[in-house]
Amino acid sequence: QVDLVESGGGLAQAGGSLRLSCATTTRTFNFRAMGWFRQAPGKEREFVATISWSGVTKDYADSVKGRFTISRDNAKNTLFLQTSSLKPEDTAVYYCAAQKNTVRGLSRIETDYEYWGQGTQVTVSS
C-alpha cells in the first residue's frame, strides 16, 4: 500500500493563507520529484508547483509564482504547499503527486506523475 494523503485545505478569505500538507506512508517517494496540481469545478486539472527530491530546485505555475511556496521534509515523509495572497480563482481541489521514476528533472506535465493523493479542498471567498 502506497498512500499520499493531503490535508490542510479549508476556507480562507481573499488575501489569506493556507498550508497544505501531503503525508506519505513511507520513504518511498523521498528520491522522486513531487508536485502539486489543482482542479477547479468544470475545469481540467492544472499544474501548480513541483520540487526535486532533495528540495533544492523548484518550479511554479505563473498563476501562483510569488504567492505559493512548495517544500518538503523527507525525514517526515511530507510535502507542503504554503499558500498566501489567496484569490477566489485559487479555489480548487489540490492534489499531491509523485513523479515517475523514469522522468528526469522537474515536470509540469500531469502524465509524468505516477501516484496521486485524494485531494484536499481549498475554498477562497471574496
C-alpha positions in Angstrom: 0.0 0.0 0.0 1.4 3.4 -1.1 -0.7 6.3 0.2 -0.4 10.1 -0.4 -2.8 11.9 1.9 -3.4 15.6 1.6 -4.6 17.8 4.4 -4.8 21.5 5.4 -7.5 22.6 3.0 -10.4 24.7 4.1 -12.0 28.1 3.8 -9.9 31.2 3.5 -10.6 34.8 2.8 -9.2 36.5 -0.2 -5.6 37.6 0.7 -5.3 34.9 3.3 -3.1 31.9 3.6 -3.4 28.1 4.0 -0.7 25.5 4.4 -1.4 22.2 2.6 0.4 19.0 3.6 0.8 15.7 1.8 1.9 12.9 4.0 3.3 9.6 2.7 3.3 6.3 4.5 7.0 5.5 3.9 10.2 6.9 2.4 9.0 5.5 -0.9 9.0 8.9 -2.7 11.9 10.5 -0.9 14.1 10.2 -4.0 11.5 11.4 -6.5 10.4 14.8 -7.5 6.9 15.6 -6.3 4.3 18.1 -7.2 1.0 19.8 -6.6 -1.8 20.1 -9.1 -5.3 21.5 -8.7 -8.7 21.1 -10.3 -11.5 23.7 -10.1 -15.1 22.7 -10.8 -15.7 22.3 -14.5 -12.0 22.7 -15.4 -9.1 20.4 -16.2 -6.5 19.6 -13.6 -3.6 22.0 -13.8 0.0 22.2 -12.6 0.7 24.3 -9.6 4.2 23.5 -8.3 6.9 20.9 -8.2 10.1 20.2 -6.2 13.1 18.0 -6.7 13.7 15.0 -4.4 16.3 17.0 -2.4 14.2 20.1 -2.2 16.9 22.2 -3.9 15.1 23.0 -7.1 11.5 24.2 -7.6 9.2 25.2 -10.3 5.9 27.1 -10.2 3.0 27.9 -12.5 2.9 31.5 -13.5 -0.5 31.9 -11.8 0.9 31.1 -8.3 4.5 32.2 -8.6 5.4 34.6 -5.8 2.3 33.6 -3.8 2.8 29.9 -3.2 5.9 28.0 -1.8 6.5 24.3 -2.2 8.7 22.5 0.2 9.3 19.0 1.6 10.6 17.3 4.7 11.9 14.0 3.7 12.7 13.0 7.3 8.9 13.2 7.9 7.9 11.9 4.5 5.9 15.1 4.0 5.3 17.5 1.1 4.0 21.1 1.8 2.4 23.9 -0.2 2.3 27.2 1.6 -0.2 29.5 0.0 -0.5 33.2 0.5 -2.4 36.2 -1.1 -5.1 33.7 -2.0 -7.6 34.7 -4.7 -11.1 33.3 -5.4 -9.6 31.7 -8.5 -7.4 29.6 -6.3 -10.5 27.7 -5.3 -10.0 24.1 -6.3 -9.2 20.6 -5.1 -5.5 20.4 -4.6 -3.7 17.1 -5.3 -0.2 16.0 -4.4 1.6 13.6 -6.7 4.8 11.7 -7.1 6.7 11.9 -10.3 7.5 8.7 -12.3 10.9 7.3 -11.6 11.9 7.4 -15.2 11.3 11.2 -15.6 14.5 13.3 -15.2 14.3 16.7 -13.7 11.1 18.6 -12.9 8.0 18.3 -14.9 4.8 20.3 -15.2 3.1 17.5 -17.1 0.4 15.5 -15.4 1.2 12.3 -17.2 4.8 12.4 -15.8 3.4 11.7 -12.4 2.6 8.2 -11.2 1.0 8.3 -7.8 -1.8 10.7 -6.7 -3.5 11.6 -3.4 -7.2 12.0 -3.0 -7.1 15.8 -2.8 -8.0 18.5 -0.3 -10.5 21.2 -1.0 -9.4 24.9 -0.9 -12.1 27.5 -1.0 -11.3 31.2 -1.2 -14.1 33.7 -0.6 -14.1 37.2 -1.9 
